[in-house]
Amino acid sequence: MLNELFTPSVQHALDIVGIFVFAISGALLAVRKNFDVFGIAVLAEVTALGGGLFRDVIIGAVPPAAFTDLGYFTTPLLAAGLVFFLHPHVERIQVGVNVFDAAGLGLFCVTGTVKAYDYGLGLTASAALGLTTAVGGGVLRDVLANEVPSLLRWDRDLYAVPAIVGAVMIVLCIRFDALNAFTSGCAVVTAFALRILALRYHWRAPRAYNRRSATPDEG
């Protein structure tokens, strides 16, 4: 089904772009944490490939694409090298990085959901793995950097919700036999737009009922 939506060359190019921008975000966090060059490379690799690796292991697509396609493995290293030498300049284009990161989020939640369904999972499980593909690398990045994962923090703009919306749109299209290049593209654009709007207007998920504290770390 995935090959019916995108040609292999287009799919590969989109994956590489998504991997690259996710790796940039991981490498930048490593720089902020004062990691050495090895730590920068590790965080870039984990952020870029973690979600896809988890998905592929769960669905039995082994060995995972990250280990069979050299481009998937080397792209995060290139991103890490770029950040290592040019991080002050990369920091200044953080808005641009956020835009590409949102695009990667939208793409990966869609392709992850479709690939999971292709391997025989049900609609709900496919949507869950689509979400995992999109946000899993970021969770691993934050854990390795000794931070509370961003998607669990109320003081961060919506991140998981746009991916959930994109994944749900895909499973609904599958359920009603409406999945094609156009509808999958709409799901990508919707997830992307929601993330961009969340960044622009600081949309956040509600906390527990009647919780009034304004401090993110108060017990």
C-alpha positions, 0 to 999 in steps of 0.5 A: 500500500505504501508503494502505491502512495509514493514511488520508492524514490520519492518515499526514500527522499522524503524519509531522508529529509525527515531523518535529517531534520529530526537529527538536527533537533537531536544534535542541537539538544546535545550541544545545549547539554554540552555533550562531546562529539560522540554524544552529539552523534548518538543523540542525532542518530537516536532522534532521527531513527528511534521511532522507525526502529521501534516500529519496524521491530514491533511489526517484524520488518527486520532488519530495520531499514536503518540498517539496510540502507546506508543513507538512513544511517549516515544522514544523521551523522551528516546532520551531527557534523553540521551542528558540531561546526555550525551550531551558532548558525543553526540555532539562528535558523531554529524557526526553519528547523521547526518548520522542517521538523513539523513536516517530518512529523506529518510525514512519519505519522502517515508512513508509519501508520500505513507501513504498520497496516501493511504488515497486518496490524489492525487500525488502532494499532497501526495508528498507535505505531504511526504516532510512535514513528513520529514522536518516538525518536524525540522521546528517546532523545529527551530520556538520554539527555535526562529531560522529561520528554517534551510531549509529556510536558504541559508547558510545551506546544502540542506535538503528539496531538498533530501526529495523532490527528494525522494517524487517525485520518489515515486509518479512517481513510483505510477503513472507508477505502479512501486512502490514496496519494491525495488523502494521505497528502491531506493527512500530512498537511493537516498534521504539519499545519496543526504543529505549525499553528501550535508553535505560532499560538502556543497551543497546549493540552489541558492539565488535570481538572482544577490544576492551577499551578503556573510552574511546570515542575511543581509537585 
